[in-house]
Amino acid sequence: MKKILILCSLLLTLFTSVCSADPVSEYCKLDKGRWIWIGSTDYQGNFFDRATVESVPGKNEKKVWVCTYTWVDDSMGKGIHYVYVRYGINYDSNTSYMEKCVVQDANMNVVQSYGKLKYDPQPLRPGTLLGRLAKRIRSYGNGSR
């Protein structure tokens, strides 16, 4: 019983240090100069790639890659994974949608990739991750930083 308790404590310590409140932990392989922190929880961190923010010509819309740095234990493996999603944010309809997704393991090897995702706009809600993202990237894109 003591061994299980010690093992659980050790895993909990490792897990909280990997996914701590520090926006990019020392274990995270995202470039701190490029990836901007949006928010985090006890088990994941969320970032957007400021270098990929682009305005959609003729629309009040932006597209950007978002990365969720998280621990997984499922069909894609066990351990730290980077889940990259290309989002579109439409400011006229106040909606967001996913275009593409790539999942990489801790060694940055692609585990899964999804090309063209179903276009299914979802409302942006204040205080949510995508709501904060929409506010943050509004002034980014096409050369503006």
Secondary structure as GFF3:
##gff-version 3
##sequence-region A 1 145
A	DSSP	alpha_helix	2	18	.	.	.	ID=ss1
A	DSSP	beta_strand	35	40	.	.	.	ID=ss2
A	DSSP	beta_strand	44	49	.	.	.	ID=ss3
A	DSSP	three_ten_helix	50	52	.	.	.	ID=ss4
A	DSSP	beta_strand	54	55	.	.	.	ID=ss5
A	DSSP	beta_strand	61	74	.	.	.	ID=ss6
A	DSSP	beta_strand	77	90	.	.	.	ID=ss7
A	DSSP	beta_strand	95	105	.	.	.	ID=ss8
A	DSSP	beta_strand	110	114	.	.	.	ID=ss9
A	DSSP	beta_strand	122	123	.	.	.	ID=ss10
A	DSSP	alpha_helix	129	137	.	.	.	ID=ss11
###
